[in-house]
């Protein structure tokens, strides 16, 4: 039996790309930042500043 499905295309490289991730200190934002960094992006968390 043969399959008519083609293999999935790998995600594009994000080398030399900058991304800003909101909510990157935990949960899905943190996972997203890690995945983007693993693909070559310079991922920066966007976190609120605490007012003193």
C-alpha positions in Angstrom: 0.0 0.0 0.0 1.4 3.4 -0.9 0.6 6.8 0.5 -0.4 9.8 -1.6 0.7 12.1 1.2 3.8 14.2 0.8 6.1 14.7 3.8 5.6 17.9 5.7 7.8 20.8 4.7 10.3 21.8 7.4 9.6 25.2 9.0 11.6 28.1 7.5 14.8 29.3 9.1 14.5 32.4 11.2 18.2 33.1 11.2 19.0 36.9 11.6 15.3 37.6 12.3 14.2 39.5 15.5 11.0 38.6 17.2 9.2 40.2 20.2 7.2 37.7 22.2 4.6 38.9 24.7 4.0 36.7 27.7 7.4 35.0 27.3 8.0 34.6 31.0 5.8 31.5 31.2 3.3 29.3 29.6 2.7 29.3 25.9 4.7 32.6 25.5 7.8 30.9 26.9 7.4 27.9 24.7 7.0 30.1 21.7 10.1 32.1 22.5 12.1 29.0 22.9 10.9 27.5 19.7 11.6 30.7 17.7 15.1 30.8 19.2 15.7 27.2 18.3 14.8 28.1 14.7 17.5 30.9 14.7 15.5 33.9 15.7 16.7 36.5 18.2 13.7 36.2 20.6 13.1 39.0 23.1 10.5 38.8 25.8 8.1 41.8 26.1 7.3 42.0 29.8 5.7 44.9 31.6 7.9 47.1 33.8 7.0 47.3 37.4 6.4 50.8 38.6 8.2 51.8 41.8 
